[in-house]
């Protein structure tokens, strides 16, 4: 997505208000302070909420414009912000929890990039730590749901319209336009929709082990026909030894 553009980045929180997914990630972090690495942190909403609860947080995102928004938020001074892709991030730190929320994993469009992201997660995970990330269930007809979707963003005179430009079994490309009173901004995106089985194969190849697969933010089990989400909780192989 074109979140390198500061004008687009400034609209992100209006288009993506805090929802059940953020509360899910906060609950899994727990009440006791722990170290958290948030890959693809965007405008830092989850990072700042974690920091407010006393967690030690590092937020990583490749878009400087998104990180600029993140640094303006309450509790942002308690977060370490790093401009980097998930695939290339490296640190000597090890974390109790590594997250990739907001369907960010779907912007990794090849197996090579997905494996590189999973490798980053494994490299930076404490021995007893957990990896948590989410993706959309490809069994849902997302292209049909999204085609020509139009809405007015809450609290603003901005109309968001989405137009599908291509769709196949695994990829959906679309344009999103934001009509403001004085201009229109357009961003292009492509998302990948791998199956649960494909993800589990990639996770195994990365050296991680799947512990749980949820189908919704209430931690209900994944159902291939009806669940909208595929939420993976994984850890290192040493945890099972």
C-alpha positions in Angstrom: 0.0 0.0 0.0 1.1 3.6 -0.7 1.6 4.6 3.0 4.9 6.2 2.1 2.8 9.2 1.2 2.3 11.4 4.2 -1.2 12.5 3.1 -2.3 8.8 2.8 -0.7 7.9 6.1 -2.5 10.8 7.8 -5.9 9.1 6.8 -5.0 5.6 8.1 -6.4 5.9 11.6 -9.7 7.4 10.2 -10.1 4.5 7.9 -9.0 1.8 10.4 -10.4 2.6 13.9 -9.4 0.5 16.9 -11.4 -2.7 16.9 -11.7 -6.2 18.2 -8.3 -7.2 16.8 -6.4 -4.7 18.9 -8.2 -5.8 22.0 -7.3 -9.4 21.1 -3.6 -8.6 20.8 -3.6 -6.6 24.0 -5.3 -9.5 25.9 -2.7 -12.0 24.7 0.1 -9.7 25.8 -1.2 -10.1 29.3 -1.1 -7.9 32.4 2.5 -8.5 33.4 5.0 -6.3 31.6 6.8 -8.2 28.7 8.9 -7.3 25.7 7.0 -6.9 22.4 8.1 -6.6 18.8 5.4 -5.3 16.5 6.3 -5.9 12.8 4.4 -3.7 10.3 3.3 -1.5 13.2 1.9 1.2 10.9 0.7 4.3 12.8 1.6 2.6 16.1 -1.8 2.3 17.7 -1.2 -1.1 19.1 2.4 -0.3 20.1 1.3 2.8 22.1 -1.6 0.8 23.8 0.9 -1.9 24.8 3.4 0.7 26.1 0.6 2.4 28.1 0.2 -1.0 29.9 3.8 -1.1 30.8 5.1 -3.4 28.1 8.5 -2.8 26.5 7.7 -2.2 22.8 9.6 -2.0 19.6 7.6 -0.9 16.5 8.9 -1.7 13.1 7.5 -0.4 9.8 9.0 0.4 6.3 7.0 3.6 5.9 8.6 6.7 7.4 5.3 8.5 7.0 3.4 6.0 9.1 6.1 6.2 11.8 5.8 10.0 11.8 2.1 9.6 12.7 3.0 7.1 15.3 5.5 9.4 17.0 2.7 12.0 17.6 0.6 9.7 19.8 0.3 9.5 23.6 2.9 7.0 25.1 4.9 7.0 21.8 8.0 8.2 23.7 8.0 4.8 25.5 8.2 2.9 22.2 11.4 2.2 20.1 10.5 3.1 16.5 12.5 1.5 13.7 12.1 2.1 10.0 12.6 -1.3 8.4 10.7 -4.0 6.5 9.7 -7.1 8.5 11.9 -9.2 6.2 15.2 -7.3 6.9 14.8 -6.2 10.5 17.6 -7.4 12.7 18.3 -6.6 16.4 20.3 -8.2 19.3 17.1 -8.0 21.3 14.9 -11.0 21.9 11.2 -10.6 22.7 8.5 -12.4 24.7 5.9 -11.6 22.0 6.2 -10.9 18.3 3.1 -9.6 16.5 2.1 -8.8 13.0 -1.5 -7.5 13.2 -3.9 -5.7 10.9 -3.6 -8.4 8.1 -0.1 -7.0 7.4 1.2 -10.5 6.5 -1.0 -10.3 3.4 1.3 -7.6 1.8 4.1 -10.2 1.7 3.3 -11.4 -1.8 5.7 -14.2 -2.3 6.7 -17.3 -0.4 10.3 -15.9 -0.2 9.0 -12.7 1.5 6.7 -14.6 3.8 9.5 -16.9 4.9 11.8 -13.9 5.4 9.2 -12.4 7.7 8.7 -15.6 9.6 12.5 -15.9 9.9 12.6 -12.5 11.5 10.0 -13.5 14.0 11.8 -16.7 14.9 15.2 -15.0 15.2 13.9 -12.4 17.6 11.8 -14.7 19.8 12.7 -15.6 23.4 12.8 -19.4 24.1 9.3 -19.4 25.7 8.0 -16.5 23.5 5.0 -16.5 21.2 4.4 -15.3 17.6 0.9 -14.0 16.7 -0.3 -12.9 13.3 -3.5 -12.8 11.3 -4.7 -13.1 7.7 -8.1 -13.3 6.0 -9.7 -16.6 5.2 -9.5 -17.0 1.4 -12.7 -19.0 1.4 -14.6 -15.8 1.9 -15.4 -13.9 -1.4 -13.5 -10.7 -0.4 -13.5 -9.3 -3.9 -17.3 -9.4 -4.1 -17.6 -7.8 -0.6 -15.2 -5.0 -1.5 -16.2 -4.3 -5.1 -17.4 -0.6 -5.3 -17.5 -0.3 -1.5 -18.0 3.4 -0.6 -18.3 4.9 2.9 -17.8 8.2 4.6 -15.0 8.1 7.1 -16.2 8.7 10.7 -15.7 12.3 11.9 -14.5 13.6 8.6 -15.9 14.9 5.2 -13.9 12.2 3.4 -15.5 9.6 1.1 -13.5 6.3 0.7 -14.2 4.2 -2.4 -12.6 0.9 -3.2 -12.4 -0.5 -6.8 -11.2 -4.0 -7.5 -8.7 -4.0 -10.4 -7.9 -7.7 -10.5 -8.6 -10.9 -8.6 -7.8 -14.5 -8.8 -7.5 -17.5 -6.5 -4.8 -16.0 -4.3 -4.3 -12.3 -5.1 -6.6 -9.3 -5.0 -5.5 -5.9 -6.4 -7.5 -2.7 -5.8 -7.5 1.0 -5.8 -8.7 3.1 -2.9 -9.7 6.7 -3.4 -10.2 9.3 -0.7 -12.4 12.2 -1.8 -11.6 15.2 0.3 -13.3 18.6 0.0 -10.3 20.0 -2.0 -8.7 17.0 -3.6 -8.8 13.2 -4.2 -6.1 10.9 -3.1 -5.7 7.4 -4.7 -3.7 4.5 -3.5 -3.1 1.1 -5.1 -2.8 -2.2 -3.2 -2.3 -5.9 -3.7 -3.0 -8.5 -1.0 -2.2 -12.3 -1.0 -4.7 -14.8 0.4 -2.9 -18.1 1.1 -4.8 -21.0 2.6 -4.4 -22.2 6.2 -2.5 -25.2 5.0 -0.1 -23.1 2.9 0.6 -20.9 5.9 1.2 -23.9 8.1 3.7 -25.3 5.6 5.6 -21.9 5.6 5.6 -21.7 9.4 7.0 -25.3 9.6 9.7 -24.4 7.0 10.7 -21.3 9.1 11.4 -23.4 12.2 8.4 -22.3 14.1 5.6 -24.5 15.4 1.9 -23.7 15.3 0.2 -23.9 18.8 -3.2 -22.5 18.0 -5.3 -21.4 15.0 -8.3 -19.2 15.8 -11.1 -18.1 13.4 -12.2 -14.9 15.1 -11.2 -12.3 17.7 -13.1 -14.2 20.4 -10.6 -17.0 20.2 -13.1 -19.4 18.6 -11.6 -22.3 16.6 -11.0 -21.8 12.9 -13.7 -23.1 10.6 -12.6 -23.1 6.9 -16.1 -22.5 5.6 -17.3 -19.7 7.9 -14.4 -18.0 9.8 -13.4 -14.7 8.4 -9.9 -14.7 10.1 -7.1 -17.1 10.3 -5.1 -16.2 13.5 -1.9 -18.1 14.2 -0.2 -18.4 17.5 3.2 -20.1 17.2 6.4 -20.6 19.0 9.9 -22.2 18.7 10.4 -25.9 18.2 12.4 -26.0 21.5 9.1 -25.3 23.4 7.9 -28.7 22.4 11.0 -30.6 23.4 
